[in-house]
Amino acid sequence: MIERLVGQEAAAKARAVLVAVVVGVAGLAVGGGLVFLAALVVFGVGLEVDLVGQLVVTAVFSQVGFAATALAFVRLTGRGLDYLRARVPTGRDLLWIVGGYVLALGAAMAGALLASLADAPTASNQAAEAGIQRPEALLLLIPISFLFIGPGEELLFRGTVQSRLREAFGPWVAVVAASALFAGLHVIALTGGLSGRLVSIGLLFLPSLVLGVAYERTRNLVVTAAVHGAYDATLFGLLYVFVSYAPGAA
């Protein structure tokens, strides 16, 4: 009897991991598909879209795909929207938004400093590279971070992936596993050598942990969406300032 229960538990955990990975990859696929369809529509009507427009279209429609995948998951599995745990923030939630933002940004900066001191290679982000070529695109990505990137990625990776893993492993294993999957799947947005990509994924894992913990402690997806949006917006804003005003900037 015990062996049978152990076998059932192992099967449930394996199934949860498989579902989490499939949902994460499906989000990327759906988002990429929507970006492709949007590009076909733009091409079909004869519009000319420059690098800035391409970046905006990619950022918006990929996140719409993430959100659509998350909503499809809760609908198809009969879990309902309550499964995502989103509500109007309370005063305590607002404190978590501020604290989570500071911790996420601090974790990212500390990781970047350690990588620099260790002379570890890092990869470049495709959006950042495009922003360096056209700095005005970075300004557009600031509101997009709040309206699309934060909500879209948190719906997918915290609302569905982390929640599904929590059912089988408990909250803290789910936080670590979901953060690892979140960071790992960003490999498609990175350019450069394998070692640099692995280091960058490791750096991204740190703020992702903060988001995962914030979601578990507040049980509110709005909190992590706000933290995530503010975090990305800050990075885009800092990059814009550096590219536009640093000594030697074009």
Residue frames relative to the residue before (quaternion, step in Angstrom):
aa qw qx qy qz dx dy dz
M 1.0000 0.0000 0.0000 0.0000 0.00 0.00 0.00
I 0.6599 0.5032 -0.3063 0.4664 3.57 0.96 -0.95
E 0.6442 0.5268 -0.3217 0.4516 3.56 0.97 -0.89
R 0.6459 0.5201 -0.3217 0.4569 3.55 1.02 -0.79
L 0.6540 0.5071 -0.3131 0.4659 3.58 0.99 -0.83
V 0.6357 0.5213 -0.3241 0.4682 3.57 1.02 -0.84
G 0.6520 0.5158 -0.3087 0.4622 3.55 1.00 -0.82
Q 0.6544 0.5043 -0.3128 0.4686 3.57 0.99 -0.79
E 0.6433 0.5184 -0.3216 0.4627 3.58 1.03 -0.80
A 0.6511 0.5085 -0.3135 0.4682 3.57 0.95 -0.86
A 0.6496 0.5132 -0.3150 0.4641 3.57 1.00 -0.82
A 0.6423 0.5220 -0.3212 0.4601 3.59 1.02 -0.81
K 0.6630 0.4959 -0.3079 0.4688 3.58 1.00 -0.80
A 0.6444 0.5130 -0.3211 0.4674 3.56 0.98 -0.82
R 0.6447 0.5190 -0.3139 0.4652 3.56 1.02 -0.83
A 0.6411 0.5280 -0.3235 0.4534 3.60 0.99 -0.80
V 0.6470 0.5081 -0.3144 0.4737 3.58 0.98 -0.85
L 0.6549 0.5164 -0.3118 0.4552 3.56 0.92 -0.91
V 0.6584 0.5029 -0.3092 0.4668 3.58 0.92 -0.91
A 0.6478 0.5315 -0.3215 0.4411 3.58 0.92 -0.90
V 0.6715 0.4865 -0.2958 0.4742 3.58 0.91 -0.92
V 0.6562 0.5137 -0.3140 0.4550 3.58 0.92 -0.91
V 0.6544 0.5067 -0.3185 0.4621 3.59 0.93 -0.86
G 0.6615 0.5096 -0.3135 0.4522 3.58 0.93 -0.87
V 0.6802 0.4722 -0.2812 0.4850 3.57 0.90 -0.92
A 0.6232 0.5390 -0.3368 0.4557 3.58 1.05 -0.76
G 0.6201 0.5448 -0.3434 0.4481 3.58 1.02 -0.74
L 0.6489 0.5067 -0.3073 0.4773 3.55 1.00 -0.87
A 0.6699 0.5090 -0.2988 0.4504 3.57 0.94 -0.91
V 0.6688 0.4861 -0.3029 0.4740 3.58 0.91 -0.90
G 0.6479 0.5141 -0.3195 0.4623 3.57 0.95 -0.83
G 0.6609 0.4961 -0.3028 0.4747 3.57 0.95 -0.86
G 0.6362 0.5328 -0.3249 0.4537 3.57 1.04 -0.75
L 0.6604 0.4986 -0.3097 0.4684 3.58 0.99 -0.81
V 0.6168 0.5297 -0.3419 0.4712 3.58 1.04 -0.73
F 0.6523 0.5156 -0.3062 0.4635 3.57 0.98 -0.88
L 0.6607 0.4977 -0.3090 0.4694 3.60 0.95 -0.87
A 0.6351 0.5241 -0.3302 0.4615 3.57 1.00 -0.81
A 0.6439 0.5163 -0.3176 0.4669 3.57 1.02 -0.81
L 0.6337 0.5274 -0.3288 0.4605 3.60 1.03 -0.76
V 0.6445 0.5170 -0.3168 0.4658 3.57 0.99 -0.86
V 0.6571 0.5079 -0.3080 0.4641 3.57 0.90 -0.94
F 0.6675 0.4881 -0.2942 0.4793 3.55 0.96 -0.90
G 0.6610 0.5438 -0.3059 0.4169 3.57 0.98 -0.86
V 0.7237 0.4034 -0.2471 0.5025 3.57 1.05 -0.72
G 0.5494 -0.6764 0.3640 0.3288 3.56 1.28 0.17
L 0.4158 0.7043 -0.4825 0.3137 3.60 1.15 0.44
E 0.2995 -0.7238 0.5903 0.1946 3.54 -1.12 0.67
V 0.0833 -0.8062 0.5857 0.0018 3.56 -0.68 1.12
D 0.2970 -0.7658 0.5452 0.1678 3.56 -0.71 1.07
L 0.7726 -0.3580 0.2482 0.4618 3.56 -1.30 -0.11
V 0.6310 0.5344 -0.3344 0.4522 3.58 1.01 -0.78
G 0.6686 0.5002 -0.2937 0.4653 3.55 0.92 -0.93
Q 0.6374 0.5285 -0.3247 0.4572 3.57 1.00 -0.80
L 0.6576 0.5132 -0.3077 0.4578 3.55 0.97 -0.86
V 0.6603 0.5051 -0.3014 0.4669 3.57 0.95 -0.87
V 0.6491 0.5143 -0.3152 0.4635 3.59 0.91 -0.91
T 0.6626 0.5059 -0.3048 0.4605 3.57 0.92 -0.91
A 0.6747 0.5061 -0.2983 0.4467 3.58 0.87 -0.96
V 0.7046 0.4723 -0.2732 0.4537 3.58 0.87 -0.94
F 0.7571 0.4171 -0.2408 0.4413 3.59 0.62 -1.10
S 0.5909 0.5442 -0.3855 0.4540 3.61 1.09 -0.48
Q 0.6811 0.4762 -0.2904 0.4743 3.58 0.99 -0.79
V 0.5782 0.5447 -0.3733 0.4792 3.58 1.12 -0.56
G 0.6398 0.5226 -0.3149 0.4673 3.56 1.05 -0.77
F 0.6197 0.5348 -0.3394 0.4636 3.58 1.02 -0.76
A 0.6891 0.4843 -0.2799 0.4607 3.55 0.83 -1.03
A 0.6456 0.5242 -0.3195 0.4543 3.57 0.97 -0.84
T 0.6423 0.5216 -0.3186 0.4625 3.58 1.03 -0.78
A 0.6519 0.5106 -0.3131 0.4651 3.57 0.96 -0.86
L 0.6822 0.4794 -0.2899 0.4699 3.58 0.89 -0.89
A 0.6239 0.5275 -0.3368 0.4680 3.57 1.08 -0.69
F 0.6187 0.5551 -0.3395 0.4402 3.58 1.03 -0.77
V 0.7144 0.4371 -0.2807 0.4688 3.59 0.75 -0.98
R 0.6355 0.5236 -0.3338 0.4589 3.58 1.10 -0.61
L 0.7163 0.4654 -0.2614 0.4494 3.58 0.80 -1.01
T 0.7184 0.4154 -0.2534 0.4971 3.59 1.11 -0.58
G 0.4850 -0.7095 0.4071 0.3092 3.57 1.28 0.10
R 0.4155 0.7361 -0.4539 0.2819 3.59 1.17 0.41
G 0.3662 -0.7485 0.4832 0.2686 3.59 1.04 -0.64
L 0.6580 -0.5522 0.3534 0.3705 3.56 -1.22 0.48
D 0.5533 0.6129 -0.3988 0.3989 3.61 1.14 -0.46
Y 0.5418 0.6393 -0.3823 0.3892 3.56 1.22 -0.54
L 0.6659 0.5264 -0.2929 0.4401 3.58 1.10 -0.71
R 0.2481 -0.8188 0.4845 0.1824 3.57 1.28 -0.35
A 0.3635 0.6961 -0.5291 0.3215 3.56 0.49 1.24
R 0.1411 0.7805 -0.5947 0.1315 3.59 -0.91 0.93
V 0.6599 -0.4725 0.3853 0.4392 3.54 -1.31 0.15
P 0.4845 -0.6997 0.4377 0.2901 3.62 -0.75 0.99
T 0.3397 -0.7017 0.5908 0.2076 3.54 -1.15 0.74
G 0.7136 -0.4077 0.3238 0.4688 3.57 -1.29 -0.06
R 0.6393 0.5155 -0.3171 0.4743 3.57 1.03 -0.79
D 0.6299 0.5346 -0.3312 0.4558 3.58 1.03 -0.78
L 0.6356 0.5347 -0.3302 0.4483 3.57 1.01 -0.80
L 0.6240 0.5215 -0.3350 0.4758 3.57 1.08 -0.71
W 0.6487 0.5058 -0.3126 0.4750 3.57 1.03 -0.77
I 0.6071 0.5453 -0.3598 0.4523 3.59 1.06 -0.66
V 0.6829 0.4694 -0.2858 0.4813 3.57 0.89 -0.95
G 0.6973 0.4745 -0.2783 0.4597 3.57 0.83 -0.99
G 0.6481 0.5223 -0.3175 0.4544 3.58 0.99 -0.82
Y 0.6284 0.5343 -0.3254 0.4623 3.56 1.03 -0.81
V 0.6712 0.4913 -0.2970 0.4689 3.58 0.88 -0.95
L 0.6788 0.4915 -0.2946 0.4591 3.59 0.91 -0.90
A 0.6536 0.5125 -0.3198 0.4560 3.59 0.93 -0.87
L 0.6792 0.4753 -0.2915 0.4773 3.56 0.89 -0.91
G 0.6467 0.5198 -0.3150 0.4607 3.56 1.00 -0.81
A 0.6412 0.5234 -0.3188 0.4618 3.58 0.99 -0.84
A 0.6586 0.5082 -0.3067 0.4624 3.57 0.97 -0.87
M 0.6809 0.4832 -0.2904 0.4675 3.58 0.92 -0.87
A 0.6383 0.5151 -0.3305 0.4669 3.58 1.01 -0.78
G 0.6502 0.5129 -0.3121 0.4656 3.57 0.97 -0.83
A 0.6563 0.5087 -0.3082 0.4642 3.56 0.96 -0.87
L 0.6385 0.5250 -0.3219 0.4615 3.59 1.05 -0.79
L 0.6557 0.5054 -0.3097 0.4677 3.58 0.94 -0.88
A 0.6446 0.5156 -0.3217 0.4639 3.58 0.99 -0.83
S 0.6517 0.5129 -0.3122 0.4634 3.55 1.04 -0.80
L 0.6656 0.5031 -0.3021 0.4612 3.58 0.94 -0.89
A 0.7003 0.4407 -0.2577 0.4990 3.56 1.12 -0.71
D 0.3651 -0.7502 0.4666 0.2936 3.54 1.34 -0.05
A 0.2910 0.7670 -0.5114 0.2559 3.57 1.07 0.83
P 0.4617 -0.6799 0.4861 0.2971 3.61 -0.94 0.79
T 0.1083 -0.7751 0.6180 0.0744 3.56 -1.12 0.64
A 0.4565 -0.6820 0.5036 0.2700 3.54 -1.23 0.53
S 0.4544 -0.6565 0.5276 0.2902 3.54 -1.30 0.33
N 0.3868 -0.6924 0.5605 0.2386 3.53 -1.21 0.63
Q 0.5271 -0.6655 0.4244 0.3151 3.58 -0.86 0.96
A 0.6465 0.5096 -0.3264 0.4645 3.60 0.98 -0.78
A 0.6451 0.5147 -0.3204 0.4651 3.57 1.00 -0.80
E 0.6386 0.5263 -0.3288 0.4550 3.57 0.97 -0.81
A 0.6567 0.4931 -0.3086 0.4800 3.56 0.98 -0.85
G 0.6472 0.5311 -0.3135 0.4480 3.56 1.05 -0.77
I 0.6168 0.5377 -0.3455 0.4594 3.55 1.08 -0.67
Q 0.6548 0.4982 -0.3064 0.4786 3.58 1.06 -0.72
R 0.7898 0.0911 -0.0241 0.6061 3.57 1.03 -0.85
P 0.2389 -0.8329 0.4799 0.1372 3.60 0.20 1.25
E 0.5898 0.5863 -0.3832 0.4019 3.61 1.06 -0.58
A 0.5685 0.5906 -0.3834 0.4254 3.58 1.18 -0.47
L 0.6087 0.5659 -0.3504 0.4319 3.58 1.08 -0.67
L 0.6272 0.5286 -0.3369 0.4623 3.58 1.06 -0.68
L 0.6468 0.5050 -0.3173 0.4753 3.59 1.05 -0.72
L 0.6505 0.5337 -0.3166 0.4378 3.57 1.08 -0.68
I 0.5361 0.6258 -0.4138 0.3870 3.61 1.19 -0.30
P 0.7172 0.3826 -0.2794 0.5111 3.67 0.71 -0.86
I 0.5982 0.5623 -0.3635 0.4403 3.59 1.10 -0.64
S 0.5858 0.5797 -0.3665 0.4317 3.59 1.11 -0.63
F 0.7108 0.4453 -0.2537 0.4817 3.58 0.95 -0.88
L 0.7451 0.4452 -0.2258 0.4424 3.57 0.91 -0.94
F 0.8239 0.2160 -0.0803 0.5177 3.59 1.01 -0.75
I 0.7238 0.4667 -0.2859 0.4203 3.60 0.62 -1.09
G 0.6818 0.4856 -0.2923 0.4624 3.59 0.80 -0.98
P 0.7102 0.4420 -0.2769 0.4728 3.63 0.71 -0.98
G 0.6739 0.5211 -0.3098 0.4222 3.59 0.86 -0.92
E 0.7230 0.4376 -0.2581 0.4682 3.57 0.76 -1.01
E 0.6631 0.4940 -0.3198 0.4625 3.59 1.03 -0.66
L 0.5854 0.5529 -0.3710 0.4627 3.60 1.06 -0.61
L 0.7211 0.4526 -0.2548 0.4586 3.55 0.87 -0.95
F 0.8179 0.3317 -0.1596 0.4422 3.57 0.58 -1.13
R 0.7243 0.3445 -0.2584 0.5384 3.60 1.04 -0.50
G 0.7114 0.4844 -0.2788 0.4261 3.58 0.77 -1.00
T 0.7949 0.2597 -0.1439 0.5292 3.60 0.97 -0.76
V 0.7150 0.4492 -0.2800 0.4567 3.62 0.62 -1.06
Q 0.7142 0.4350 -0.2704 0.4770 3.60 0.70 -1.02
S 0.6443 0.5232 -0.3276 0.4515 3.58 0.97 -0.79
R 0.6594 0.4986 -0.3140 0.4669 3.58 0.97 -0.80
L 0.6570 0.4945 -0.3125 0.4756 3.60 0.98 -0.77
R 0.6014 0.5705 -0.3564 0.4310 3.59 1.07 -0.69
E 0.6102 0.5778 -0.3513 0.4127 3.58 1.00 -0.74
A 0.7624 0.3721 -0.1913 0.4937 3.59 1.03 -0.76
F 0.8130 0.2996 -0.1235 0.4838 3.59 0.97 -0.82
G 0.5283 -0.5803 0.4548 0.4211 3.59 1.13 -0.42
P 0.7115 -0.5260 0.2683 0.3810 3.59 -1.20 0.44
W 0.7574 0.4417 -0.2635 0.4022 3.60 0.68 -0.99
V 0.5985 0.5044 -0.3648 0.5043 3.58 1.09 -0.53
A 0.6304 0.5419 -0.3270 0.4495 3.57 1.04 -0.79
V 0.6212 0.5431 -0.3394 0.4516 3.59 1.01 -0.79
V 0.6951 0.4734 -0.2753 0.4657 3.58 0.83 -1.01
A 0.6903 0.4901 -0.2881 0.4475 3.58 0.84 -0.97
A 0.6661 0.4909 -0.3054 0.4712 3.59 0.93 -0.88
S 0.6382 0.5229 -0.3243 0.4628 3.59 1.03 -0.76
A 0.6439 0.5165 -0.3173 0.4669 3.57 1.02 -0.81
L 0.6628 0.4904 -0.3075 0.4751 3.58 0.97 -0.84
F 0.6226 0.5485 -0.3258 0.4532 3.57 0.99 -0.87
A 0.7005 0.4552 -0.2702 0.4787 3.57 0.83 -1.01
G 0.6679 0.5346 -0.3054 0.4182 3.57 0.91 -0.90
L 0.6847 0.4914 -0.2947 0.4504 3.56 0.93 -0.82
H 0.5548 0.5982 -0.3972 0.4203 3.59 1.24 -0.18
V 0.4168 0.7262 -0.4612 0.2937 3.57 1.27 -0.08
I 0.6376 0.5464 -0.3384 0.4247 3.59 1.07 -0.65
A 0.6762 0.4738 -0.2939 0.4816 3.59 1.22 -0.39
L 0.6310 0.5436 -0.3219 0.4503 3.58 1.29 -0.04
T 0.1740 -0.7535 0.6228 0.1186 3.54 -1.24 0.52
G 0.5744 0.5825 -0.4359 0.3752 3.56 -1.13 0.60
G 0.7357 -0.4253 0.3083 0.4276 3.53 -1.34 -0.14
L 0.6866 -0.5011 0.3397 0.4027 3.55 -1.30 0.36
S 0.6580 0.5138 -0.3229 0.4459 3.59 0.90 -0.89
G 0.6561 0.5104 -0.3079 0.4628 3.56 0.99 -0.80
R 0.6422 0.5161 -0.3201 0.4676 3.56 1.03 -0.76
L 0.6522 0.5157 -0.3193 0.4547 3.57 0.96 -0.84
V 0.6405 0.5099 -0.3264 0.4725 3.59 0.99 -0.79
S 0.6668 0.5031 -0.3027 0.4590 3.59 0.92 -0.88
I 0.6204 0.5229 -0.3351 0.4790 3.58 1.06 -0.72
G 0.6419 0.5201 -0.3174 0.4655 3.57 1.01 -0.79
L 0.6482 0.5100 -0.3137 0.4705 3.57 1.02 -0.77
L 0.6610 0.5031 -0.3010 0.4684 3.57 1.01 -0.79
F 0.5665 0.6141 -0.3709 0.4055 3.58 1.17 -0.59
L 0.6333 0.5762 -0.3347 0.3936 3.60 1.01 -0.78
P 0.7177 0.3901 -0.2789 0.5050 3.67 0.69 -0.88
S 0.5837 0.5736 -0.3793 0.4319 3.57 1.14 -0.52
L 0.6004 0.5516 -0.3495 0.4617 3.57 1.08 -0.67
V 0.6308 0.5336 -0.3283 0.4579 3.56 1.00 -0.83
L 0.6524 0.5106 -0.3091 0.4670 3.58 0.95 -0.86
G 0.6589 0.5190 -0.3092 0.4482 3.56 0.95 -0.86
V 0.6584 0.4954 -0.3030 0.4788 3.57 0.98 -0.86
A 0.6372 0.5308 -0.3301 0.4508 3.58 0.96 -0.83
Y 0.6473 0.5166 -0.3201 0.4601 3.57 1.01 -0.78
E 0.6790 0.4854 -0.2968 0.4639 3.58 0.93 -0.83
R 0.7066 0.4741 -0.2764 0.4467 3.59 0.92 -0.83
T 0.7534 0.3647 -0.2131 0.5039 3.58 1.05 -0.68
R 0.1992 -0.7938 0.5320 0.2172 3.56 1.20 -0.62
N 0.5982 0.5354 -0.3539 0.4799 3.55 1.04 0.85
L 0.3554 -0.7667 0.5029 0.1815 3.56 -0.48 1.23
V 0.5652 0.5998 -0.3857 0.4147 3.59 1.14 -0.53
V 0.6128 0.5584 -0.3451 0.4399 3.57 1.06 -0.74
T 0.7240 0.4312 -0.2640 0.4693 3.59 0.72 -1.01
A 0.6044 0.5452 -0.3634 0.4532 3.61 1.07 -0.62
A 0.6613 0.4983 -0.3013 0.4729 3.57 1.01 -0.83
V 0.6502 0.5068 -0.3138 0.4711 3.59 0.95 -0.87
H 0.6613 0.5129 -0.2968 0.4600 3.55 0.91 -0.97
G 0.6678 0.5045 -0.3025 0.4560 3.57 0.88 -0.91
A 0.6716 0.4902 -0.2957 0.4704 3.58 0.94 -0.89
Y 0.6226 0.5484 -0.3282 0.4516 3.57 1.04 -0.80
D 0.7018 0.4517 -0.2725 0.4786 3.59 0.78 -1.01
A 0.6350 0.5370 -0.3317 0.4455 3.57 0.98 -0.84
T 0.6409 0.5248 -0.3199 0.4600 3.57 1.02 -0.79
L 0.6546 0.5056 -0.3184 0.4632 3.59 0.93 -0.86
F 0.6569 0.4935 -0.3127 0.4767 3.59 0.95 -0.84
G 0.6563 0.5150 -0.3121 0.4545 3.58 0.99 -0.82
L 0.6577 0.5013 -0.3076 0.4706 3.58 0.97 -0.84
L 0.6461 0.5105 -0.3220 0.4672 3.57 0.99 -0.79
Y 0.6254 0.5321 -0.3405 0.4581 3.59 1.03 -0.77
V 0.6596 0.5027 -0.3110 0.4642 3.59 0.90 -0.89
F 0.6612 0.5128 -0.3079 0.4528 3.56 0.93 -0.89
V 0.6926 0.4781 -0.2818 0.4607 3.58 0.84 -0.99
S 0.7400 0.4506 -0.2306 0.4429 3.58 0.94 -0.90
Y 0.8397 0.2421 -0.0719 0.4807 3.57 0.94 -0.87
A 0.4838 0.6609 -0.4573 0.3464 3.60 1.18 -0.10
P 0.6041 -0.5546 0.4087 0.4005 3.61 -1.10 0.58
G 0.7940 0.2623 -0.2208 0.5020 3.53 -0.86 1.00
A 0.4698 0.6659 -0.4600 0.3524 3.60 1.27 -0.03
A 0.5375 -0.6375 0.4431 0.3292 3.52 -1.12 0.77
